[in-house]
Amino acid sequence: MKSAARFTGALARLALWVAGTGLVLMTVFIAAQVVWRYVLNDSLVWTEPASVMIMGWFIFLGAAVGIREGYHLSFDVLLYFVSHRVKMVLYSISDVAVAAFGGGMVWFGWQLAAKTAGNKLPSLGISGAFDFLPIVGGGVLVVIFSAERVMRRAAGLRTARFGEDPVED
């Protein structure tokens, strides 16, 4: 389990680096568009669609890492009144539901990508499928990270929380 946690930890760090790089890159593209449009009185036609595509990547990658770290949305009121064992069961049910949602992201994102693969994005010159690949990639990570949380809980280990190393168990 520790080697799996190391792998998913490295995968999460990589996803955060890619997401952070994408955020910076998107900011540079938008700034360049503003300069070209308002200073040079011209326009870079590729910056907006490229920025939107990059934004999809950093949103879905960041959301998947948030799931691994235990930051997905939850309704915790009931958890204050139940035993630790019931909490663990409810957490696992939540993680299975999140994994199912991630599976849906992969399935339907792939279908969308396949249906738009023949389209060409005019300003970028690439397939329209690239618009939907962040959904697929994020969904794969959501499934992996949710499965890790369920397996760690089943093994009696802590789940990842921001700031704690899940490998230290």
CORNOR-V667669 format. One record per pair of residues at least 12 apart in sequence whose C-alpha atoms are under 10 Angstrom apart, sorted by sequence separation. I is the first residue (numbers start at 1). J is the second residue. D is the distance in whole Angstrom. If there is no record, write none. Layout:
BEGIN
i,j,d
I,J,D
I,J,D
END
This chain:
BEGIN
i,j,d
32,44,8
33,45,8
78,90,10
79,91,9
116,128,5
117,129,5
148,160,9
157,169,6
33,46,9
34,47,10
115,128,9
116,129,5
117,130,8
156,169,9
30,44,10
33,47,6
113,127,9
114,128,9
115,129,8
116,130,9
117,131,10
152,166,9
29,44,9
32,47,8
33,48,8
113,128,7
114,129,6
116,131,9
117,132,10
145,160,10
31,47,9
112,128,9
113,129,4
114,130,10
116,132,9
29,46,9
30,47,7
74,91,10
112,129,7
113,130,7
29,47,5
30,48,7
111,129,9
113,131,7
114,132,9
28,47,9
29,48,8
110,129,9
112,131,9
113,132,5
114,133,10
30,50,10
74,94,9
109,129,9
112,132,6
113,133,7
26,47,8
29,50,8
30,51,7
70,91,10
73,94,10
111,132,9
112,133,9
113,134,10
26,48,9
29,51,7
72,94,10
109,131,10
110,132,7
113,135,9
28,51,9
72,95,10
109,132,6
110,133,7
112,135,10
113,136,9
26,50,8
27,51,8
108,132,9
109,133,7
110,134,10
112,136,10
25,50,10
26,51,5
70,95,10
109,134,8
110,135,8
111,136,10
25,51,8
26,52,8
72,98,9
106,132,10
109,135,5
110,136,6
26,53,9
68,95,10
105,132,10
106,133,9
108,135,9
109,136,5
110,137,10
23,51,9
26,54,6
27,55,10
67,95,9
106,134,10
107,135,9
108,136,8
109,137,9
22,51,9
25,54,8
26,55,7
105,134,10
106,135,7
107,136,8
109,138,10
24,54,10
25,55,10
105,135,6
106,136,4
109,139,8
22,53,10
23,54,7
67,98,8
104,135,10
105,136,6
106,137,7
108,139,10
22,54,6
23,55,7
26,58,10
67,99,10
104,136,9
105,137,9
106,138,8
107,139,9
21,54,9
22,55,7
102,135,9
103,136,9
105,138,8
106,139,5
107,140,10
22,56,9
23,57,9
102,136,9
105,139,5
106,140,6
19,54,8
22,57,7
23,58,7
102,137,10
103,138,10
104,139,8
105,140,8
106,141,10
18,54,10
19,55,8
22,58,6
23,59,9
102,138,8
103,139,6
104,140,10
106,142,9
19,56,9
20,57,10
21,58,8
22,59,10
102,139,4
103,140,7
105,142,9
106,143,9
19,57,7
20,58,7
64,102,9
101,139,8
102,140,7
103,141,10
105,143,9
18,57,8
19,58,4
20,59,10
100,139,9
102,141,8
103,142,8
104,143,10
18,58,7
19,59,7
99,139,8
102,142,5
103,143,6
17,58,9
19,60,9
20,61,10
98,139,10
99,140,9
101,142,8
102,143,5
103,144,10
15,57,9
16,58,8
19,61,6
20,62,9
99,141,9
100,142,9
101,143,8
102,144,9
15,58,8
18,61,8
19,62,6
99,142,6
100,143,7
102,145,10
17,61,10
18,62,9
19,63,10
98,142,7
99,143,5
102,146,9
15,60,9
16,61,7
17,62,10
98,143,8
99,144,8
15,61,6
16,62,6
97,143,10
99,145,8
100,146,9
14,61,10
15,62,7
16,63,10
95,142,10
96,143,9
98,145,10
99,146,5
15,63,10
16,64,10
95,143,9
98,146,7
99,147,7
12,61,8
15,64,9
16,65,7
97,146,9
98,147,9
12,62,9
15,65,7
16,66,10
95,145,9
96,146,7
14,65,10
95,146,5
96,147,7
99,150,10
12,64,8
13,65,8
94,146,9
95,147,7
12,65,6
95,148,9
96,149,9
11,65,9
12,66,9
92,146,9
95,149,7
96,150,7
92,147,9
95,150,7
9,65,9
12,68,8
94,150,9
8,65,10
12,69,9
92,149,8
93,150,9
91,149,9
92,150,6
9,68,9
91,150,8
92,151,9
8,68,9
9,69,10
89,150,10
92,153,8
88,150,9
91,153,9
92,154,9
89,153,9
88,153,7
89,154,10
88,154,9
88,156,10
49,121,9
49,122,10
50,123,9
61,134,8
64,137,9
65,138,9
68,141,9
49,123,7
50,124,7
57,131,9
60,134,6
61,135,9
64,138,6
67,141,9
68,142,8
46,121,10
48,123,9
49,124,8
56,131,8
57,132,9
59,134,8
60,135,7
63,138,8
64,139,8
67,142,7
68,143,10
70,145,10
46,122,9
47,123,9
48,124,10
56,132,8
57,133,8
58,134,8
59,135,9
60,136,9
61,137,8
62,138,8
63,139,10
64,140,9
65,141,8
66,142,9
67,143,10
68,144,9
69,145,9
70,146,10
45,122,9
46,123,5
47,124,9
53,130,8
54,131,9
56,133,9
57,134,5
60,137,8
61,138,5
64,141,6
65,142,8
68,145,5
69,146,10
45,123,6
46,124,6
53,131,6
56,134,6
57,135,8
60,138,5
61,139,9
63,141,9
64,142,5
67,145,7
68,146,7
44,123,9
45,124,8
46,125,9
52,131,9
53,132,9
55,134,9
56,135,8
57,136,10
59,138,9
60,139,8
61,140,10
62,141,10
63,142,8
64,143,9
66,145,9
67,146,7
68,147,9
70,149,9
53,133,9
54,134,9
57,137,8
58,138,9
61,141,8
64,144,9
65,145,8
68,148,8
69,149,9
50,131,9
53,134,8
57,138,8
60,141,9
61,142,9
64,145,7
68,149,7
49,131,9
56,138,9
60,142,9
64,146,9
67,149,9
70,159,8
71,160,10
69,159,8
70,160,7
71,161,8
68,159,8
69,160,5
70,161,6
71,162,8
68,160,6
69,161,5
70,162,7
67,160,9
68,161,8
69,162,5
67,161,10
68,162,9
69,163,9
66,161,9
69,164,9
66,162,9
65,162,10
69,166,10
15,138,9
15,141,9
12,141,8
11,141,9
8,141,9
11,144,10
12,145,9
11,145,10
8,144,8
9,145,9
8,145,7
5,145,10
8,148,8
5,148,7
4,148,8
5,149,10
1,148,9
5,152,9
4,152,10
1,151,8
2,152,9
1,152,7
9,160,9
1,155,8
5,159,10
2,157,10
5,160,9
1,157,9
9,165,9
9,166,8
9,167,9
6,165,9
5,165,9
6,166,8
5,166,7
6,167,7
5,167,6
4,167,9
5,168,10
2,166,8
3,167,8
2,167,6
1,167,8
2,168,8
2,169,8
1,169,10
END
